[in-house]
Amino acid sequence: MKSFQFQNYISHISVIIILLMVNTLAVGQELDSLENLFTKESLKPAEKMKLCDDLSWGFLSSDFDKSKFYALHGIEIARTENNLLMEGTLFRNLGVAYYMASKLDSANVCFDQAMEIAKKTSDENLEALVNFARANLYNLNGEYNKALSLYLETLPYFEKSGNKRKVRIVLGNIGVLYSSLQNLEMAEKYYLQSEKLSIELDDQWGLSQAYNGLGIIYSTRKEYEKALDYTLRSEKIARECGDTQTEILAAQTISEVYFAHYKDFAMAESYALKALKMAEELGYPGNIAAILNSLSNICFHQEKYEDCKNYALKAIESDTTDMNVYSNMAANVVRAGVRTGDIELALKYFDIYRRVIDFRATKEYQNALMEMQVKYETEQKELKLSALEKKRKFTIAISALGAVISLLIILVLFFRFRIINHKKKLAEQMVIQLEQEKQLVATQSVLDGETAERARIARDLHDGLGGMLSVVKLNLINMKGNAFLPESDVPAFHNALEMLDGSIRELRRVAHNLMPESLLRFGLKAALTDFCRNIEQINLHFFGDERRLEEKFEITVYRIILELVNNALKHAEAQQINVQVIVENDRINLVVQDDGKGFNPADTDTGKTTGLNSIHSRVESLGGRIELISAPGNGTEVQIEFRF
């Protein structure tokens, strides 16, 4: 009994995978109406391609030839219209059709074509659909590790894109995968998730399949009441929504429950015959063989040995690809043949049974090893997924840390650049400052040399030439007292004395201007007062402390004021000049203002104006600041400030 139950359980798997792969577009009249619409000549190519897509997908579970025809026809139109995306979609449909017809090599070729187009067009949706279809192929072939990998790869995409119906199908297929591995706990988990999502989507087709999967699980666990409840609900929903395949599976499971648990062979036979009738209409040989095998087992336990033999022979004629079912069918022929007296037939199938058993013994041993390997690989896969999740979190943490470190490096480089740039600017400023200081030192040296030379010339003029002229004057006066001059020469003699006096006065004036004795002896205020007293146009205003300043400073300030006054008289033709000097503890302020012609400072190149250039040099040599205010016709004002 247990062997019978397990064999029928295994026979369901391939059909369940097919069902969960195909999301039925339409049934019956709907497909007929679409076919009628396809024959209209007024359809545009785009409309025909869409119909080919719908029809090739709609006929997947009922008519392979039609599904293949519409897929190939649509591919031809898509190539003519250069519609790569639709071509890839139809190749996917064709691959599924070949897969459902057990033409797996052709299915793989079509999936390769579809995937190539998906990669070329960068269409993530088509890529996910092809991966999903290929995962179902791996699932059916028993390559569970590959199948699970692709299912888990496509699931996040469908979740992200909000395609809940596809999510539901993937969950159901993962449930089928774990059912194939006899991992009923995981299978139940995914079927329940599929059930929940089907209810949320009001997807009766998906709900019917989820209930059927749960019914098979509970039947395998010998929880027959729960199994019967779920499969009856599955059958009812499948019948209402026209899902014949799921209705067949549900009827098979109900038959098995009545047979294995309730020992109600009549009910079991009734549901098996119902399933057989629908399966023969759809024409899936493997499914038909599995149902016929169930009927053969039921009839044997009813002691209807002739029917048992006939069902078994018919099942063998239908399909012998499943060795588990084939061995049971051969055993039933042997048992029924012995009981009906057909010893020759019994011996013939006993040999077949023995060969199948030998093959199964080797095959089952290999399968056991394979299942152990698959189980190991599945566990490794789960560990790998866990490791990948940890790795993903670690990668995120490392990425965040890397971003922070990168930001810190950028900030360090930024501030380093700013510091370097700042140092560079400081160095440039220092160079400029050194150049300025060098220039100031040179200027100061020139001014010091000039001051020393002026003092020397003034001293030479006063002590040398001035003394000589004074001696000449005394000698001439003495000559006048001791000598007799004609009356006519007396005026000439007096005129010569007056010219000599004038020369002495001019010499003293020049010597005074070169280096005023009052400046050296009494300071800046006394020297400026003497200077301004001799020029009518000048008004001197001296405020503040009259203390003596450094000699070099006093001489420079004196020369600046003289130069400004000279410019006002010589170039500005000023009639009135105001000189203001303010001396405080920490600064000295000079203002020279005139009512002359004035000029535009912007039009004056100070580097080419000797007077202004000299003034600027003297001011800079003492670290002062100069401001020149002037306009044509409005006179000129020069403000100079020195800080101590």
Order of alpha helices (4+ residues) and beta strands (2+ residues): alpha-alpha-alpha-alpha-alpha-alpha-alpha-alpha-alpha-alpha-alpha-alpha-alpha-alpha-alpha-alpha-alpha-alpha-alpha-alpha-alpha-alpha-beta-alpha-beta-beta-alpha-beta-beta
